[in-house]
Amino acid sequence: MTVTTNDAAPPSMNDQLTGVLFGPNFRQEHGFWRRLLTTEPFRRPGGGTPDERLALAYHRLRILNNALDNGARLAADPRALAALHEWLGPVDPALTTVAGIHYNLFLGSLLDHDTATLRDLSDFLTLRRVGTFLCTEVAHGNDAAAVETTATWDRERDCFVLDTPHAGAQKFMPNTSPAGGPKSGVVAARLLVDGADHGVFLFLTPLTDEVRPLPGVRVRRLPARMGSPVDHCLTSFDRYVLPREALLAGAQGRIGEDGRFTSEQANRRRRFLASIGRVTPGKLSMSACAVGSARVTLAIAVRYAGHRTISGPRASQRVPVYAHRTHHGPLADAMATVFAMSLLHRRALERWESAPEADRDEAERLVAVAKGWITWRAREVIVECRERCGAQGLLENNGMTELFTGIEGAITAEGDNLAVHAKAAAEMLFSATAREATPDEEPGDLDDPAFLDRLLAAVEDRWFARARKRMGDAPPGDPLGRWNAASPAALRGVEAYGCRQAGVAFAQAVASLPQGPARERLAELRRLFALRWIERNSGDLLATGRLTADQVTFLPDAVEDAVAAVARHTPALVESFALPERLMSDWPIAGPGYAAAYDDPGGGWHRGRRSGLTGRAGEFRRPVCGSRRRPLRRKVAALGARGVLFAYWGTASVLSRWFEKPQVSADESVRPKT
């Protein structure tokens, strides 16, 4: 008889919560990126001009590429792309930007189109040429389907002629300068064949050599933007000739051997969406970047709050600033939000990966809504954490300013958040149906997580019902006017949908954990997140009978109790972020010795040490003149009458405060003296 034993220790609370945040395959999906950012080439640099930091970003891109077993494998794996953004985004936003463009938008587009055609990708896999993506134009941002750059099929020469017809059709903001090496791009252009417009397609286009744009390509650097330096440019084309193979063909369309255009899709908009299908993994990457940035910022703020001490209620007492409710309360809320962001990101990624064709549109809508919801929440978390760090949070060496400006880029990239949510709102407005109230949806118990989940769903239903009513009440015959009447409420409905989806992800994560501390901590975070959203919408819930007046009255106390429960464990919860200590050491205020970053080797406080004194004696200067052994009579005479009075008053004050019982302690109210 063989007996097998398992001596492995059960996973700790932090290990279990790390699995909740990153998924069950944490080591396989995230281990490589976590190790990479702690290596010396990726440590945070000190200072440097924008051009030097840009050169460093492209240098790091090559180091990263050399560390990969296959760049094409990364480009084909949405999970790996998301993990790249999740870990590298907080460390080097510029590197993350150019890497995301190269691997996802550029290389991914080449891999996704016309898979039967063999195309030599060696220059791009070895980074002999860096890839970029040219879609939006000066006059066409979120309406990229209306781009005006043209690619005219020249039947006689068997080629395409790429042209920019006017200033508004210049490609806006691609990283197309020669910085970082020779560049190629995939260019979105309107395909014209025999005078017929067949919609927008992508074309593989060489752009620059080592030092300048190629003939027929014009590149001009845009003014510096806020945030990390990337070589954003205006790019235009003047009768630039491309070979037949430049068209990224597929089911959306191709040029046959006879020079005729054929397509399996009659709708030009669907052709365009098929061409830019890589935008959806890009949205997932932006969500991942926001989640990673929010985690790092929160970790820095919580650690600094524990290191930074201020005067306590007793005269000689020092307490960490985290001890104050005004400080730890916002950080506890931020912790619940960061967990909600992480869980919603995982939910959107998994649903998009596994969705059958029939559910593809709904899965992509969840990805789009999650991108907007997560990046907006990340901005709120980063701003709050920056404020909690005071002036230290404004200094570049502490990392928060770069993350704040970086999140602004994520909010706009891969579709501006407002435009993305407006599209989702229109789709959901016409497809949603009002849910009928059932007996189990009557007012329940605020301590019941299932009841809180029903309230999250009720808020979503309420906003879409209001939007439908406003659209129905608007004058007929004016589609834009009807949409304007309904859109504010519909956008609130989309936000509520994002909250509900995060609540569902919370519920699934709690249910997946065994009984124990990890499950308790996650349940506390789930409760705080839900109560905050319910508190914001308590008026509507009261009006519709989902909450009672007593529950609305009690709601602020319930929120405060939830904040207190989370705040007790927030410093420990930071450990579940799995941030390497070597990474955290690159931000001075994340460590207890943060003041040493501002030490001055030439400061007067070092004189005693230089002269051989140690201890407290070395921290003070010797008298400049005279002897410390002067008689007391001479010392008093030197002080004068005023000096003696000040000395007496100071000594008496110190002694009285020493012996007097304090009137305020950490757990007492202010009382008059007895």
Order of alpha helices (4+ residues) and beta strands (2+ residues): alpha-alpha-alpha-alpha-alpha-alpha-alpha-alpha-beta-beta-beta-beta-beta-beta-beta-beta-beta-beta-beta-alpha-alpha-beta-beta-alpha-alpha-alpha-alpha-alpha-alpha-alpha-alpha-alpha-alpha-alpha-alpha-alpha
